[in-house]
Amino acid sequence: MRFAIEIAPRFDYGRAPHAVEVCEAGAVFRSAGLELTAHGIAPAGASVKDLGIAALPGGDGLRWTRTLRAGQSGGVVLESAGGPPRLVTPGAGGGPGE
């Protein structure tokens, strides 16, 4: 089954601009002292390219597209003030906030 998620946060109800930094394990949205971290969920050793995470046109959001088969897990964990993105490996523990 193919999944598609778009993440386009609007800080201060859309009044505050923000920047997005895409890393190997996800992305960080930053605006005036606020951060929103998107951690990728995928098998160990995966990268942003493997996860299907790409910047939206205009550079203020992300699009995540991925085809999952029976038994596979994937997705994105959003965390406020989460620090640098970390790859969350299903079933391995040690994900964001742990």
N, C-alpha and C positions, 0 to 999 in steps of 0.2 A: 504494500500500500504506500502511496506517495503522500508525503506531508509537506506543507508549506506554512511557515510562520513569518510574519513581518513584525519587527520590533522598531518602533519609532517613538521613543519617549518625548514628552513635552514638559520640560522643567518649568516651574512657576506658571502652570496653566498655559504654556506656549509662549510666554513673554520673554523667557531667558534663553539665549542661544546656548548650544552645547556642541561639543566635539565628540567624535567616536574614534577610538583606537582599536583596531582589529589585531589580535594576537594569535598565536598558534592554538590556544585552547578556548578562545572566545573573544569577547570584546568588553571595553569599558566606555560608558557614556559619561562625560564630565561637563558640569556646568556650575560656575560660581560656588565652589566648595562642596558640591553634591556629586556623588558618583553612583552609577548603577552598573553592576557587573553582570554580564551574560556569560555563564559557564556552559561549555558544550558537554553534552552527555553522549559518550561513544566508547567503543573498546579502547583499551590501553594502546598508546602509540599512534592514535589518530591525530590528524591535524585539522585546522580550520577548513582547508581545501577538502579533506575527506568528509568533514561534517556538512559540507554544502553551505557554509556561512559566507555571505558576501555583502558588501556595502550596498545600500540602496542608492539609486541616482540622487544626487544632491548631497550625499555624504552624511546625512543626519540619522540614518537608521540602518537596520540589517534585515536581510532576508535569509531564512534558513529553509532549504529544501533537501529532502532526503527520502529515499525509498527504503522502507524497512520490510523485512521478510519475517516469517513466523519465527518467534523466539528472540528476535533482535530488539534492542532498546535504543532510544535516541531522544534528543530533545535539547532544551535549553533551560537552565536554572537562572532566574533573575534574582539578584541579591543587592540590596542597598548597602553602600559602604563595604563592599565585599573584597576590595583589594584587587590584585591582579587575577585575571581569569585562570581557572584550573580545570583541567579535563576531569569530568566526573565519570568514573567507570562503573557501570551497573554491577551491583553485587559485590563490589570491592570495598565499600565504605570509604571514609576519608574524604567525602565530598564537601562542598561548601557548607560552612557553619558547623562542621564537626571537628 
